[in-house]
């Protein structure tokens, strides 16, 4: 859960950090129940594949930043990667729904 710890400490407000931490974990748990695309695999969504692999790299970088000390470059990188982490869950359903409408 180092990725969640990195998200927690990247937000300066204590309550906002706790809300972001809980929501980062709840998003992962609730995703299979909330979003149902037409096709099951990502191989049918050519635009969603790079989004997924960029999210995997953001996840791994957040995990790495969670293990680093709380210093200036890591805090700033954590804030940028936190925005990228949550934006994946906003943009991927939009991209997949647009792809379903086109196909």
N, C-alpha and C positions, 0 to 999 in steps of 0.2 A: 504494500500500500504506500510505497514511497511516492508514487505519482499523486496520490491524494494529499500527502503531506506537503508536497511542493505546491499544490494548488492552495492549500490552507495558508501557507506562509507567504504566498505571493500577493495576497489581498491584505492591505494594511488594517482594515476594520476587522475586529475580532468576530463580531456576529456575521459579517459578510463572508469571512473566511470559513467559518463553520458551516454556513449555508452552502457555500460553494463546494466544500468537502463532501458534505452529505449528498448534494445533488450530483456530484461527479460519480459517486458510487451508485446512487439510485438510477441514474441514466443507464448505466451498464446492466443493471438488474432488470429494469423495466423495458428495455429496448425490444426484446423479442415479442412482448405482448402488445406494444403500442403501434408498431409500424409493420404493415403487411404489404409488401410489393407484389406485383403480378408474378414475377419470376423469382425463384428461390436463390439462385446463385448470382454472384457478381459478374460472372463471365458474360452475361447478357447485357450488362450495363457498362459500356466501355468508358463512360465518363466517371462512374463511381469507383472504378478500380484505382486510379491515381489518388482519389480522395481517401480511399481506405488506407492505402500504403503511406500516404502522408500522415494520416491519423496514427498509424502504428509507429512511425518515426517520432511524432510528437509525444506519444505515450512513453516510448523508451527514453526520450530526452527528459521528460518530466520525472521519470523514475531516477535518472542519473542526477538531475538537479536536486531531487529530494534527499539524496545522500551527500550533497555538497554542503559546506558551511553557509550560514546565513550572512552573505557578503554581497556587495553591490552588484557585480555583474550577474550573479546567479539569481538575485531577486528580480532584476529587470528581465532576464531571459525567462524566468518562471512566469512573470506576468504576461509576456507575449505568448508563451506556449499555452497558458491557461485560456487565453482568448481563442487560440487555434483549436484547443481541445473541445471547447463548447461550441465553436462555430461549425465543427464537423457534424454535430448532431442537429444543427439547424439546416445546413445546406444540403446534406445528403438526401433527406426525404424530398426536398424540393427538386433536386436534380433527377432523382429516380421517378418522381411523379411526372415531371416534364418528359422524360424518356418514355414512360408508359403511354402518355397521350400521343406522342409522335408515332410510336410503333402501333 
